[in-house]
Amino acid sequence: MKSFFPAILTAAVLSVCSCTSHSALELALKSAGPNRAELESVLSHYRSTDNNPDKLRAAEFLLENMPYHYSYSGDRIHEYYDYAASILSDKDLTPEQQRDSLVAITDTKYSDLPNCTVSDAQIITADFLIDNIDKSFLLWTTCPWASQITFEEYLEWLLPYKGVELQELDHWRDTLSAHFGDGLKNPIKNDVEYNTAMGLADTIRKETSIKMKRYGLYSYAGLPLLSDYLLPRQTFGDIPDYSLIAVLIMRSLGIPAVLDETPVGSRFTAATKWYVIMSDNGTEKTSEWDISTIIGASFFPYERGPKVFRNSYAVNKERLEYKQKSKLQYPFELNKKDVTSQYFLTSDIAIPISISKRKQLAEKYVYVASSVRDDDNPWHVIDFGEINNGKACFHDMGREVLYQIMGFNGNELIPISDPFILHKDCSIEYVSSDTINSSCLDKWKNNAL
């Protein structure tokens, strides 16, 4: 999904964030504008009506990070969803025809919608937030398959009221749990699987394979279908679509789940997005692909990659600082947590940059790009770092990957280092730019998205 940081927040929130005398909570309340009373009502509710310190902290966590989450503005998205509902319910249309119908209407009538966004803090209601907190908290405190997670893990693995940006602020927990909750009514009662996250997740996986009629179509398919009504009724989609649905279904039933992704295409056959659940012994178990695959079986042990990021609700403070200070403003999403070291061998690297190259730069930030198999666009920027003592420094870089360092000269990104391979043994091998298209380097390249 393409990321758009709401323009309305650029001045209102990011400038305010430089004022260290205010708390994150107060900054969030200010960012809500006329909607501030709704947010304050949530805090008041958990300070008096339902005086629960954990629920109050959960509410504060949601509010503190809410300025960096956004939804479609206006009613046009509901028009699109109504049309999508009618298309998906038309049994005379094949999945390809349904997709093509949505593509056509997107291109002709709704192509600008992803740019029409508003901060959740400015539109969310107190009733919606309280309902979300109460239901997720009840699942955490009563479901045996969620009792292994800590409060801090609950904040990211169960609590969030949405899984991705632009998801509707609706009652998806109720819809998805009702749609896919049959496995809870007749659980498998044996010593191994009964009341476990792994056992229930596999039950849900089997149920969705029957009910969703999943049909893989890996091409452009219009706007993502992110309302509670449409999520379980999709007749087509790609791996990221069904990985997101997996996370939301799991959370709706109390199974702790998150969505992980790589910023470049897979080397061979692994997905670019997948879901993860927290097992009963506290270990993270990944899916191979999306909800159609067995979780915890294997995560392509031969795969290597430059980065893996986790979709988080909490804002990445380093990226927020970058957003405030960088002249380039590369569109890094603010709610991504680097978890590369949980998947691959990684290294912190410091690449020497010549004085002549450093003099061309308009700022301290530098960028690391991963090589991909695309003759037209062979480099994909995956992260940023800073110049320190004449070296471009980056953390937790995946090994066995071909990289290049880029810098911003005030107009565009330019290469400021030779391409180099970060090998499995941590050594760095520089290669000539003239040989970048040689097939002998394909081993260290990833696929383009």
Secondary structure, 3 states (H helix, E strand, C coil): CCCCCCHHHHHHCCCHHHCCCCCHHHHHHHHCHHHHHHHHHHHHHHHHHCCCHHHHHHHHHHHHHHHHCEEECCCHHHHHHHHHHHHHCCCCCCHHHHHHHHHHHHHHHHCCHHHCEEEHHHCCCHHHHHHHHHHHHHHHHHCHHHCCCCHHHHHHHCCCCCCCCCCCCCCHHHHHHHHHCHHHHCCCCCCCCCCCHHHHHHHHHHHHHHHCCCCECCCCCCCCCCCCCCHHHCCCECHHHHHHHHHHHHHHCCCCEEEEECCCCCCCCCCCEEEEEECCCCCEEEECCCCCCCECCCCCCCCCCCCCEEECCCCCHHHHHHHHHCCCCCCCCCCEEECHHHCCCEEEEEEECCHHHHHCCCCCEEEEEEEECCCCCCEEEEEEEEEECCEEEEEEEECCEEEEEEEECCCCEEECCCCEEECCCCCEEECCHHHCCCHHHHHHCECCC
